[in-house]
Amino acid sequence: MHDHLDHVTGLEKRELLAHLAGDCDPFRMMAIKKGPGTWECPNLIPSAFNKRIVGCVCHPETNHIEYMWLHLGEPKRCGCGYWFELCPVAPL
C-alpha cells in the first residue's frame, strides 16, 4: 500500500505536510485570543496577504460579531476599543 503523501498534490499536499510538521492551523483560521489590544501593543493577526477581514466578538455575552478589514501597516481600532494589526506570515 502506498503512502497517502505519494498521491496528493498542490495545496492539499502542503496542508498535509504542515499538519505532519505540527501546525494544526496552517490557514490561520482558528480564533485568536485577544491580548492587551492597545495602540502600543495591538492584537497581531497573521496574514499572507496585504489585507484580511477580521471578526471581533466585542462582548462575549452577545451574539454580535463586528467585522472589519485590516490592511498591512495600518493598525485599526474596533468599536469596543481593541486595536488590531496584520502580522505578515509566509503563505502555505
PDB file as gemmi writes it, atoms N, CA and C in Angstrom:
CRYST1    1.000    1.000    1.000  90.00  90.00  90.00 P 1                      
ATOM      1  N   MET A   1       0.847  -1.184   0.000  1.00  0.00           N  
ATOM      2  CA  MET A   1       0.000   0.000   0.000  1.00  0.00           C  
ATOM      3  C   MET A   1       0.888   1.240   0.000  1.00  0.00           C  
ATOM      4  N   HIS A   2       0.578   2.171  -0.861  1.00  0.00           N  
ATOM      5  CA  HIS A   2       1.364   3.391  -0.967  1.00  0.00           C  
ATOM      6  C   HIS A   2       0.981   4.391   0.117  1.00  0.00           C  
ATOM      7  N   ASP A   3       1.933   5.252   0.408  1.00  0.00           N  
ATOM      8  CA  ASP A   3       1.705   6.310   1.380  1.00  0.00           C  
ATOM      9  C   ASP A   3       0.788   7.366   0.761  1.00  0.00           C  
ATOM     10  N   HIS A   4      -0.079   7.945   1.582  1.00  0.00           N  
ATOM     11  CA  HIS A   4      -1.015   8.968   1.098  1.00  0.00           C  
ATOM     12  C   HIS A   4      -0.272  10.172   0.522  1.00  0.00           C  
ATOM     13  N   LEU A   5       0.895  10.497   1.070  1.00  0.00           N  
ATOM     14  CA  LEU A   5       1.684  11.632   0.577  1.00  0.00           C  
ATOM     15  C   LEU A   5       2.132  11.450  -0.864  1.00  0.00           C  
ATOM     16  N   ASP A   6       2.240  10.198  -1.316  1.00  0.00           N  
ATOM     17  CA  ASP A   6       2.658   9.939  -2.695  1.00  0.00           C  
ATOM     18  C   ASP A   6       1.572  10.287  -3.700  1.00  0.00           C  
ATOM     19  N   HIS A   7       0.338  10.431  -3.253  1.00  0.00           N  
ATOM     20  CA  HIS A   7      -0.777  10.633  -4.172  1.00  0.00           C  
ATOM     21  C   HIS A   7      -1.352  12.043  -4.156  1.00  0.00           C  
ATOM     22  N   VAL A   8      -1.134  12.788  -3.105  1.00  0.00           N  
ATOM     23  CA  VAL A   8      -1.697  14.134  -3.043  1.00  0.00           C  
ATOM     24  C   VAL A   8      -0.742  15.133  -3.679  1.00  0.00           C  
ATOM     25  N   THR A   9      -1.311  16.223  -4.178  1.00  0.00           N  
ATOM     26  CA  THR A   9      -0.504  17.258  -4.823  1.00  0.00           C  
ATOM     27  C   THR A   9      -1.022  18.636  -4.427  1.00  0.00           C  
ATOM     28  N   GLY A  10      -0.272  19.640  -4.789  1.00  0.00           N  
ATOM     29  CA  GLY A  10      -0.711  21.018  -4.650  1.00  0.00           C  
ATOM     30  C   GLY A  10      -0.972  21.440  -3.215  1.00  0.00           C  
ATOM     31  N   LEU A  11      -2.041  22.214  -3.055  1.00  0.00           N  
ATOM     32  CA  LEU A  11      -2.381  22.781  -1.758  1.00  0.00           C  
ATOM     33  C   LEU A  11      -2.709  21.707  -0.729  1.00  0.00           C  
ATOM     34  N   GLU A  12      -3.361  20.636  -1.174  1.00  0.00           N  
ATOM     35  CA  GLU A  12      -3.689  19.550  -0.246  1.00  0.00           C  
ATOM     36  C   GLU A  12      -2.420  18.924   0.326  1.00  0.00           C  
ATOM     37  N   LYS A  13      -1.381  18.768  -0.514  1.00  0.00           N  
ATOM     38  CA  LYS A  13      -0.126  18.200  -0.029  1.00  0.00           C  
ATOM     39  C   LYS A  13       0.568  19.145   0.949  1.00  0.00           C  
ATOM     40  N   ARG A  14       0.572  20.453   0.640  1.00  0.00           N  
ATOM     41  CA  ARG A  14       1.192  21.421   1.549  1.00  0.00           C  
ATOM     42  C   ARG A  14       0.458  21.458   2.887  1.00  0.00           C  
ATOM     43  N   GLU A  15      -0.867  21.336   2.849  1.00  0.00           N  
ATOM     44  CA  GLU A  15      -1.649  21.303   4.089  1.00  0.00           C  
ATOM     45  C   GLU A  15      -1.306  20.057   4.902  1.00  0.00           C  
ATOM     46  N   LEU A  16      -1.225  18.917   4.258  1.00  0.00           N  
ATOM     47  CA  LEU A  16      -0.903  17.670   4.939  1.00  0.00           C  
ATOM     48  C   LEU A  16       0.512  17.721   5.530  1.00  0.00           C  
ATOM     49  N   LEU A  17       1.463  18.278   4.796  1.00  0.00           N  
ATOM     50  CA  LEU A  17       2.832  18.411   5.305  1.00  0.00           C  
ATOM     51  C   LEU A  17       2.884  19.352   6.508  1.00  0.00           C  
ATOM     52  N   ALA A  18       2.087  20.416   6.474  1.00  0.00           N  
ATOM     53  CA  ALA A  18       2.035  21.333   7.612  1.00  0.00           C  
ATOM     54  C   ALA A  18       1.481  20.621   8.841  1.00  0.00           C  
ATOM     55  N   HIS A  19       0.438  19.809   8.653  1.00  0.00           N  
ATOM     56  CA  HIS A  19      -0.125  19.043   9.781  1.00  0.00           C  
ATOM     57  C   HIS A  19       0.909  18.072  10.342  1.00  0.00           C  
ATOM     58  N   LEU A  20       1.644  17.406   9.458  1.00  0.00           N  
ATOM     59  CA  LEU A  20       2.660  16.463   9.917  1.00  0.00           C  
ATOM     60  C   LEU A  20       3.802  17.169  10.651  1.00  0.00           C  
ATOM     61  N   ALA A  21       4.058  18.433  10.291  1.00  0.00           N  
ATOM     62  CA  ALA A  21       5.106  19.214  10.950  1.00  0.00           C  
ATOM     63  C   ALA A  21       4.630  19.800  12.280  1.00  0.00           C  
ATOM     64  N   GLY A  22       3.355  19.615  12.606  1.00  0.00           N  
ATOM     65  CA  GLY A  22       2.845  20.077  13.894  1.00  0.00           C  
ATOM     66  C   GLY A  22       2.028  21.353  13.835  1.00  0.00           C  
ATOM     67  N   ASP A  23       1.780  21.885  12.647  1.00  0.00           N  
ATOM     68  CA  ASP A  23       0.967  23.101  12.514  1.00  0.00           C  
ATOM     69  C   ASP A  23      -0.483  22.689  12.320  1.00  0.00           C  
ATOM     70  N   CYS A  24      -1.277  22.754  13.392  1.00  0.00           N  
ATOM     71  CA  CYS A  24      -2.669  22.291  13.318  1.00  0.00           C  
ATOM     72  C   CYS A  24      -3.596  23.336  12.686  1.00  0.00           C  
ATOM     73  N   ASP A  25      -3.082  24.543  12.417  1.00  0.00           N  
ATOM     74  CA  ASP A  25      -3.894  25.599  11.809  1.00  0.00           C  
ATOM     75  C   ASP A  25      -3.099  26.275  10.681  1.00  0.00           C  
ATOM     76  N   PRO A  26      -2.810  25.551   9.593  1.00  0.00           N  
ATOM     77  CA  PRO A  26      -1.951  26.121   8.547  1.00  0.00           C  
ATOM     78  C   PRO A  26      -2.566  27.312   7.821  1.00  0.00           C  
ATOM     79  N   PHE A  27      -3.879  27.441   7.824  1.00  0.00           N  
ATOM     80  CA  PHE A  27      -4.536  28.559   7.131  1.00  0.00           C  
ATOM     81  C   PHE A  27      -4.847  29.719   8.069  1.00  0.00           C  
ATOM     82  N   ARG A  28      -4.463  29.613   9.344  1.00  0.00           N  
ATOM     83  CA  ARG A  28      -4.661  30.660  10.342  1.00  0.00           C  
ATOM     84  C   ARG A  28      -6.126  31.083  10.456  1.00  0.00           C  
ATOM     85  N   MET A  29      -7.004  30.085  10.598  1.00  0.00           N  
ATOM     86  CA  MET A  29      -8.434  30.368  10.656  1.00  0.00           C  
ATOM     87  C   MET A  29      -9.029  30.186  12.052  1.00  0.00           C  
ATOM     88  N   MET A  30      -8.265  29.638  12.978  1.00  0.00           N  
ATOM     89  CA  MET A  30      -8.779  29.453  14.338  1.00  0.00           C  
ATOM     90  C   MET A  30      -8.865  30.801  15.046  1.00  0.00           C  
ATOM     91  N   ALA A  31      -9.737  30.871  16.016  1.00  0.00           N  
ATOM     92  CA  ALA A  31      -9.911  32.116  16.777  1.00  0.00           C  
ATOM     93  C   ALA A  31      -8.627  32.459  17.531  1.00  0.00           C  
ATOM     94  N   ILE A  32      -8.331  33.750  17.590  1.00  0.00           N  
ATOM     95  CA  ILE A  32      -7.154  34.236  18.286  1.00  0.00           C  
ATOM     96  C   ILE A  32      -7.623  34.937  19.557  1.00  0.00           C  
ATOM     97  N   LYS A  33      -7.033  34.567  20.680  1.00  0.00           N  
ATOM     98  CA  LYS A  33      -7.399  35.227  21.937  1.00  0.00           C  
ATOM     99  C   LYS A  33      -6.880  36.650  21.928  1.00  0.00           C  
ATOM    100  N   LYS A  34      -7.724  37.567  22.372  1.00  0.00           N  
ATOM    101  CA  LYS A  34      -7.325  38.966  22.411  1.00  0.00           C  
ATOM    102  C   LYS A  34      -6.318  39.204  23.527  1.00  0.00           C  
ATOM    103  N   GLY A  35      -5.306  39.992  23.207  1.00  0.00           N  
ATOM    104  CA  GLY A  35      -4.311  40.390  24.198  1.00  0.00           C  
ATOM    105  C   GLY A  35      -4.640  41.778  24.710  1.00  0.00           C  
ATOM    106  N   PRO A  36      -3.611  42.584  25.033  1.00  0.00           N  
ATOM    107  CA  PRO A  36      -3.856  43.935  25.549  1.00  0.00           C  
ATOM    108  C   PRO A  36      -4.652  44.791  24.563  1.00  0.00           C  
ATOM    109  N   GLY A  37      -4.319  44.701  23.283  1.00  0.00           N  
ATOM    110  CA  GLY A  37      -5.082  45.422  22.268  1.00  0.00           C  
ATOM    111  C   GLY A  37      -4.986  46.928  22.346  1.00  0.00           C  
ATOM    112  N   THR A  38      -3.839  47.439  22.769  1.00  0.00           N  
ATOM    113  CA  THR A  38      -3.651  48.884  22.846  1.00  0.00           C  
ATOM    114  C   THR A  38      -2.961  49.366  21.574  1.00  0.00           C  
ATOM    115  N   TRP A  39      -2.857  50.683  21.410  1.00  0.00           N  
ATOM    116  CA  TRP A  39      -2.171  51.250  20.244  1.00  0.00           C  
ATOM    117  C   TRP A  39      -0.705  50.794  20.236  1.00  0.00           C  
ATOM    118  N   GLU A  40      -0.080  50.773  21.404  1.00  0.00           N  
ATOM    119  CA  GLU A  40       1.323  50.387  21.506  1.00  0.00           C  
ATOM    120  C   GLU A  40       1.530  48.881  21.336  1.00  0.00           C  
ATOM    121  N   CYS A  41       0.540  48.087  21.708  1.00  0.00           N  
ATOM    122  CA  CYS A  41       0.639  46.621  21.651  1.00  0.00           C  
ATOM    123  C   CYS A  41      -0.666  46.046  21.087  1.00  0.00           C  
ATOM    124  N   PRO A  42      -0.889  46.213  19.764  1.00  0.00           N  
ATOM    125  CA  PRO A  42      -2.144  45.724  19.183  1.00  0.00           C  
ATOM    126  C   PRO A  42      -2.179  44.197  19.095  1.00  0.00           C  
ATOM    127  N   ASN A  43      -3.370  43.646  18.936  1.00  0.00           N  
ATOM    128  CA  ASN A  43      -3.518  42.215  18.701  1.00  0.00           C  
ATOM    129  C   ASN A  43      -3.007  41.935  17.295  1.00  0.00           C  
ATOM    130  N   LEU A  44      -2.039  41.015  17.176  1.00  0.00           N  
ATOM    131  CA  LEU A  44      -1.447  40.707  15.877  1.00  0.00           C  
ATOM    132  C   LEU A  44      -2.234  39.607  15.186  1.00  0.00           C  
ATOM    133  N   ILE A  45      -2.642  39.885  13.953  1.00  0.00           N  
ATOM    134  CA  ILE A  45      -3.427  38.956  13.150  1.00  0.00           C  
ATOM    135  C   ILE A  45      -2.557  38.456  12.008  1.00  0.00           C  
ATOM    136  N   PRO A  46      -2.243  37.149  11.936  1.00  0.00           N  
ATOM    137  CA  PRO A  46      -1.379  36.648  10.872  1.00  0.00           C  
ATOM    138  C   PRO A  46      -2.086  36.663   9.519  1.00  0.00           C  
ATOM    139  N   SER A  47      -1.344  37.037   8.482  1.00  0.00           N  
ATOM    140  CA  SER A  47      -1.903  37.042   7.132  1.00  0.00           C  
ATOM    141  C   SER A  47      -0.779  36.927   6.108  1.00  0.00           C  
ATOM    142  N   ALA A  48      -1.016  36.141   5.068  1.00  0.00           N  
ATOM    143  CA  ALA A  48      -0.066  36.011   3.972  1.00  0.00           C  
ATOM    144  C   ALA A  48      -0.370  37.028   2.879  1.00  0.00           C  
ATOM    145  N   PHE A  49      -1.357  37.886   3.104  1.00  0.00           N  
ATOM    146  CA  PHE A  49      -1.776  38.860   2.094  1.00  0.00           C  
ATOM    147  C   PHE A  49      -1.707  40.275   2.672  1.00  0.00           C  
ATOM    148  N   ASN A  50      -1.946  41.273   1.830  1.00  0.00           N  
ATOM    149  CA  ASN A  50      -1.872  42.676   2.256  1.00  0.00           C  
ATOM    150  C   ASN A  50      -3.101  43.132   3.020  1.00  0.00           C  
ATOM    151  N   LYS A  51      -4.178  42.354   2.990  1.00  0.00           N  
ATOM    152  CA  LYS A  51      -5.380  42.699   3.738  1.00  0.00           C  
ATOM    153  C   LYS A  51      -6.095  41.428   4.171  1.00  0.00           C  
ATOM    154  N   ARG A  52      -6.909  41.565   5.223  1.00  0.00           N  
ATOM    155  CA  ARG A  52      -7.656  40.417   5.742  1.00  0.00           C  
ATOM    156  C   ARG A  52      -8.875  40.929   6.489  1.00  0.00           C  
ATOM    157  N   ILE A  53      -9.973  40.207   6.369  1.00  0.00           N  
ATOM    158  CA  ILE A  53     -11.176  40.568   7.123  1.00  0.00           C  
ATOM    159  C   ILE A  53     -11.106  39.857   8.474  1.00  0.00           C  
ATOM    160  N   VAL A  54     -11.447  40.605   9.524  1.00  0.00           N  
ATOM    161  CA  VAL A  54     -11.342  40.098  10.893  1.00  0.00           C  
ATOM    162  C   VAL A  54     -12.666  40.323  11.600  1.00  0.00           C  
ATOM    163  N   GLY A  55     -13.080  39.340  12.378  1.00  0.00           N  
ATOM    164  CA  GLY A  55     -14.280  39.475  13.194  1.00  0.00           C  
ATOM    165  C   GLY A  55     -13.906  39.578  14.663  1.00  0.00           C  
ATOM    166  N   CYS A  56     -14.440  40.580  15.341  1.00  0.00           N  
ATOM    167  CA  CYS A  56     -14.158  40.788  16.769  1.00  0.00           C  
ATOM    168  C   CYS A  56     -15.448  40.572  17.560  1.00  0.00           C  
ATOM    169  N   VAL A  57     -15.379  39.678  18.541  1.00  0.00           N  
ATOM    170  CA  VAL A  57     -16.506  39.476  19.456  1.00  0.00           C  
ATOM    171  C   VAL A  57     -16.303  40.479  20.582  1.00  0.00           C  
ATOM    172  N   CYS A  58     -16.906  41.649  20.413  1.00  0.00           N  
ATOM    173  CA  CYS A  58     -16.679  42.751  21.359  1.00  0.00           C  
ATOM    174  C   CYS A  58     -17.161  42.413  22.769  1.00  0.00           C  
ATOM    175  N   HIS A  59     -18.320  41.806  22.855  1.00  0.00           N  
ATOM    176  CA  HIS A  59     -18.902  41.444  24.151  1.00  0.00           C  
ATOM    177  C   HIS A  59     -19.281  39.962  24.100  1.00  0.00           C  
ATOM    178  N   PRO A  60     -18.568  39.097  24.816  1.00  0.00           N  
ATOM    179  CA  PRO A  60     -18.799  37.649  24.730  1.00  0.00           C  
ATOM    180  C   PRO A  60     -20.223  37.216  25.062  1.00  0.00           C  
ATOM    181  N   GLU A  61     -20.942  38.010  25.849  1.00  0.00           N  
ATOM    182  CA  GLU A  61     -22.300  37.607  26.229  1.00  0.00           C  
ATOM    183  C   GLU A  61     -23.324  37.848  25.114  1.00  0.00           C  
ATOM    184  N   THR A  62     -22.933  38.541  24.054  1.00  0.00           N  
ATOM    185  CA  THR A  62     -23.837  38.775  22.927  1.00  0.00           C  
ATOM    186  C   THR A  62     -23.435  37.907  21.742  1.00  0.00           C  
ATOM    187  N   ASN A  63     -24.288  37.817  20.770  1.00  0.00           N  
ATOM    188  CA  ASN A  63     -24.012  37.025  19.570  1.00  0.00           C  
ATOM    189  C   ASN A  63     -23.559  37.893  18.403  1.00  0.00           C  
ATOM    190  N   HIS A  64     -23.236  39.141  18.667  1.00  0.00           N  
ATOM    191  CA  HIS A  64     -22.855  40.070  17.606  1.00  0.00           C  
ATOM    192  C   HIS A  64     -21.343  40.020  17.356  1.00  0.00           C  
ATOM    193  N   ILE A  65     -20.966  39.949  16.078  1.00  0.00           N  
ATOM    194  CA  ILE A  65     -19.562  39.984  15.692  1.00  0.00           C  
ATOM    195  C   ILE A  65     -19.355  41.224  14.831  1.00  0.00           C  
ATOM    196  N   GLU A  66     -18.363  42.027  15.190  1.00  0.00           N  
ATOM    197  CA  GLU A  66     -18.028  43.236  14.436  1.00  0.00           C  
ATOM    198  C   GLU A  66     -16.926  42.877  13.445  1.00  0.00           C  
ATOM    199  N   TYR A  67     -17.229  43.003  12.128  1.00  0.00           N  
ATOM    200  CA  TYR A  67     -16.249  42.683  11.096  1.00  0.00           C  
ATOM    201  C   TYR A  67     -15.586  43.954  10.589  1.00  0.00           C  
ATOM    202  N   MET A  68     -14.301  43.839  10.249  1.00  0.00           N  
ATOM    203  CA  MET A  68     -13.565  44.984   9.704  1.00  0.00           C  
ATOM    204  C   MET A  68     -12.421  44.466   8.827  1.00  0.00           C  
ATOM    205  N   TRP A  69     -12.004  45.283   7.874  1.00  0.00           N  
ATOM    206  CA  TRP A  69     -10.860  44.968   7.033  1.00  0.00           C  
ATOM    207  C   TRP A  69      -9.606  45.513   7.683  1.00  0.00           C  
ATOM    208  N   LEU A  70      -8.559  44.696   7.736  1.00  0.00           N  
ATOM    209  CA  LEU A  70      -7.248  45.141   8.185  1.00  0.00           C  
ATOM    210  C   LEU A  70      -6.327  45.199   6.976  1.00  0.00           C  
ATOM    211  N   HIS A  71      -5.529  46.260   6.901  1.00  0.00           N  
ATOM    212  CA  HIS A  71      -4.559  46.419   5.823  1.00  0.00           C  
ATOM    213  C   HIS A  71      -3.166  46.435   6.423  1.00  0.00           C  
ATOM    214  N   LEU A  72      -2.212  45.859   5.712  1.00  0.00           N  
ATOM    215  CA  LEU A  72      -0.838  45.757   6.191  1.00  0.00           C  
ATOM    216  C   LEU A  72      -0.263  47.131   6.508  1.00  0.00           C  
ATOM    217  N   GLY A  73       0.307  47.279   7.698  1.00  0.00           N  
ATOM    218  CA  GLY A  73       0.941  48.515   8.114  1.00  0.00           C  
ATOM    219  C   GLY A  73      -0.003  49.572   8.652  1.00  0.00           C  
ATOM    220  N   GLU A  74      -1.301  49.240   8.770  1.00  0.00           N  
ATOM    221  CA  GLU A  74      -2.289  50.198   9.263  1.00  0.00           C  
ATOM    222  C   GLU A  74      -3.057  49.588  10.443  1.00  0.00           C  
ATOM    223  N   PRO A  75      -2.614  49.836  11.674  1.00  0.00           N  
ATOM    224  CA  PRO A  75      -3.382  49.336  12.821  1.00  0.00           C  
ATOM    225  C   PRO A  75      -4.797  49.918  12.806  1.00  0.00           C  
ATOM    226  N   LYS A  76      -5.757  49.123  13.252  1.00  0.00           N  
ATOM    227  CA  LYS A  76      -7.148  49.576  13.230  1.00  0.00           C  
ATOM    228  C   LYS A  76      -7.799  49.302  14.573  1.00  0.00           C  
ATOM    229  N   ARG A  77      -8.656  50.227  15.003  1.00  0.00           N  
ATOM    230  CA  ARG A  77      -9.356  50.117  16.278  1.00  0.00           C  
ATOM    231  C   ARG A  77     -10.782  49.637  16.040  1.00  0.00           C  
ATOM    232  N   CYS A  78     -11.188  48.638  16.802  1.00  0.00           N  
ATOM    233  CA  CYS A  78     -12.561  48.135  16.752  1.00  0.00           C  
ATOM    234  C   CYS A  78     -13.440  49.071  17.574  1.00  0.00           C  
ATOM    235  N   GLY A  79     -14.736  48.966  17.403  1.00  0.00           N  
ATOM    236  CA  GLY A  79     -15.675  49.785  18.158  1.00  0.00           C  
ATOM    237  C   GLY A  79     -15.602  49.560  19.657  1.00  0.00           C  
ATOM    238  N   CYS A  80     -15.118  48.387  20.080  1.00  0.00           N  
ATOM    239  CA  CYS A  80     -15.009  48.090  21.512  1.00  0.00           C  
ATOM    240  C   CYS A  80     -13.724  48.644  22.123  1.00  0.00           C  
ATOM    241  N   GLY A  81     -12.838  49.171  21.296  1.00  0.00           N  
ATOM    242  CA  GLY A  81     -11.616  49.785  21.808  1.00  0.00           C  
ATOM    243  C   GLY A  81     -10.343  48.986  21.589  1.00  0.00           C  
ATOM    244  N   TYR A  82     -10.457  47.734  21.181  1.00  0.00           N  
ATOM    245  CA  TYR A  82      -9.263  46.922  20.939  1.00  0.00           C  
ATOM    246  C   TYR A  82      -8.624  47.305  19.608  1.00  0.00           C  
ATOM    247  N   TRP A  83      -7.291  47.290  19.569  1.00  0.00           N  
ATOM    248  CA  TRP A  83      -6.543  47.573  18.354  1.00  0.00           C  
ATOM    249  C   TRP A  83      -6.056  46.268  17.736  1.00  0.00           C  
ATOM    250  N   PHE A  84      -6.036  46.228  16.398  1.00  0.00           N  
ATOM    251  CA  PHE A  84      -5.587  45.058  15.648  1.00  0.00           C  
ATOM    252  C   PHE A  84      -4.610  45.505  14.566  1.00  0.00           C  
ATOM    253  N   GLU A  85      -3.666  44.616  14.237  1.00  0.00           N  
ATOM    254  CA  GLU A  85      -2.704  44.906  13.187  1.00  0.00           C  
ATOM    255  C   GLU A  85      -2.313  43.597  12.495  1.00  0.00           C  
ATOM    256  N   LEU A  86      -2.140  43.667  11.163  1.00  0.00           N  
ATOM    257  CA  LEU A  86      -1.716  42.492  10.419  1.00  0.00           C  
ATOM    258  C   LEU A  86      -0.263  42.183  10.699  1.00  0.00           C  
ATOM    259  N   CYS A  87       0.030  40.906  10.807  1.00  0.00           N  
ATOM    260  CA  CYS A  87       1.381  40.407  11.007  1.00  0.00           C  
ATOM    261  C   CYS A  87       1.698  39.489   9.825  1.00  0.00           C  
ATOM    262  N   PRO A  88       2.644  39.884   8.957  1.00  0.00           N  
ATOM    263  CA  PRO A  88       2.915  39.059   7.779  1.00  0.00           C  
ATOM    264  C   PRO A  88       3.478  37.691   8.145  1.00  0.00           C  
ATOM    265  N   VAL A  89       2.950  36.664   7.480  1.00  0.00           N  
ATOM    266  CA  VAL A  89       3.462  35.297   7.606  1.00  0.00           C  
ATOM    267  C   VAL A  89       3.637  34.740   6.200  1.00  0.00           C  
ATOM    268  N   ALA A  90       4.463  33.724   6.072  1.00  0.00           N  
ATOM    269  CA  ALA A  90       4.685  33.098   4.777  1.00  0.00           C  
ATOM    270  C   ALA A  90       3.435  32.343   4.338  1.00  0.00           C  
ATOM    271  N   PRO A  91       3.113  32.377   3.048  1.00  0.00           N  
ATOM    272  CA  PRO A  91       1.945  31.621   2.576  1.00  0.00           C  
ATOM    273  C   PRO A  91       2.198  30.126   2.679  1.00  0.00           C  
ATOM    274  N   LEU A  92       1.138  29.367   2.716  1.00  0.00           N  
ATOM    275  CA  LEU A  92       1.240  27.913   2.840  1.00  0.00           C  
ATOM    276  C   LEU A  92       1.786  27.315   1.589  1.00  0.00           C  
TER     277      LEU A  92                                                      
END                                                                             
